[in-house]
Amino acid sequence: MTLMQLRYMIAISETGSLNKAADLLYISQPSLTSALKELENELGITIFNRTGKGVTLTNDGAEFLLYAKQIYGQYEEVLEKYGKGGNLKKKFGVSTQHYSFAVKAFVDMAKSYDMSVYEFAIRETRTGEVISDVSTLKSEIGVLYLSDFNRKSMMKLLRSAGLEFHHLIDCQAYVYLWKHHPLSKEPSICFSQLEGYPCLSFEQGDNSSFYLAEEILSTNEYSQVIRANDRATMLNLMVGLNGYTLCSGIICEELNGSDYVAVPFKDDEQNQNSVMEIGYITRKNGILSAMGERYVSCIKKYLNIA
């Protein structure tokens, strides 16, 4: 098994096509197919299923690819540090639930680097995809929250994915809404006051559970619920429909603007408040890159964490 074969397998998985991977790698398709067959014979597994529409990873292939990415990623790091030429772009990615502070920290981190030399990616996405992205090394860091309600299930998911959770900050719940919403001037808002206004929730997919919800009190009975899949749409719904969402109260006006407010959520016997423990996830026993360390430092600085 060679590093070149590992590079070939990563390219095939990323493009989903032998032809496209061959074009990307500047080699012939027969040469790529031959290299794939040699590696599969050596390992004694089938890495890809071939179909008329392209290729897909087998279960064995998906597991092998995790190790291949780790090995090849370390090779790239060594090459970047000690190799000549310096034209290899260092990659760094973050996957996060929909938190403006996570994006703000990413902006601050990226500004400290020459972005013509580095390849950055930030993905505001579903909870399950945050976990998957970090598990498969698509992203180095994931940002999400735990609560008394979801902690047991989330920790089980993280352990099974080979990930660990790092605590950042604990937050009480807030009601996030448009500054001209009828309730925006209230000192606090209880659940009964929200009746009649649409609850906005980030969509988590057809097969997701309540444990993957980004908002606390996700099991409550809401008279009106609208699901969105990005932060900009949710903000538009707050203005257009007087919608609201439940959040951590950590709002970045620099990115979201000053047209929105966060009002403390007042709980009652039926609707108990729940502490949101916000943190970040990484591969278990993994060592953060310099960019990863810088990103975490930017988050802590924004959140005023010593």
Secondary structure, DSSP 4 states (H G I P E B T S, - for coil): --HHHHHHHHHHHHHT-HHHHHHHHTS-HHHHHHHHHHHHHHHTS--EEEETTEEEE-HHHHHHHHHHHHHHHHHHHHHHHH-SS--PPEEEEEEESS-HHHHHHHHHHHHTS-TTTEEEEEEE--HHHHHHHHHTTS-SEEEEEE-TTTHHHHHHHHHHTTEEEEEEEEE--EEEEETTSTTTT-S-EEGGGGTTSPEEEE---TT--GGG-SSSSTTS--S-EEEESSHHHHHHHHHHH--EEEE-S---HHHH-SSEEEEEEEP-SSS----EEEEEEEETT----HHHHHHHHHHHHHTT--
